[in-house]
Amino acid sequence: MLAPPGAGKGTQGERIAQRYGVPHISTGDMFREEAARQSPTGERLRGYLNKGDLVPDDLVLELVHDRIVAAARETGGYVLDGFPRTLPQAEAAAEIGKETGTSPQAVLYLDAPPDVLIRRLGGRGENRSDDIGDVIRHRIDVYAEYTRPLLDYYQGRGLVITIDAAQSIDDVSRAIFRALDGYAADT
């Protein structure tokens, strides 16, 4: 899934995984769990998370590679949430796909205007350090600069399905399932 912060990747990723019986691999959840452990890697992650910056590609790949490989081998599929976020990560994901004999079936782009994103992020109530004032705006700016260009990369491969993420959570889920049920039937 590609989406700006606050568009609903986590919520929808969980729903998609449940519906199709595959793991939901959320880099954001992984990063927050590792940071909470206060390991050296967690300390390194905390700095990026607190500022709303992207985690460097090498660190992301170190954390996600084995989970993706395991998910592909155990279930034959997975939902990626928060990975890839940069072109080098997308290229690495393609290499992991070659390694596991998997390839993306679809790339969901959850689209929502900035005012909706800011309202959602500010009202999450999760007490996340990356969901406060200036950090929220910075995260949206970082997304626009580094992640949004992946749309061209995946559109060129004919994989992008755009979903209006400004709708209610349930309406977004229904739109996603309408789009993905055809893919699930083909597998």
Buried (B, 14 or more C-beta within 10 A) or exposed (E): BBBBBBBBBBBBBBBBBEBBEBBBBBBBBBBBEBBEEEEEBBEBBBEBBBBBBBBBBEBBBEBBBEBBBBBBEEEEBBBBBBBBBBBBBBEBBBEBBEEBEBEEEBBBBBBBEBEBBBEBBEEEEEEBBBBEEEBBBBBBEBBEEBBBEBBEBBEEEEBBBBBEBBBEEEEBBEBBBEBBEEEBEEE
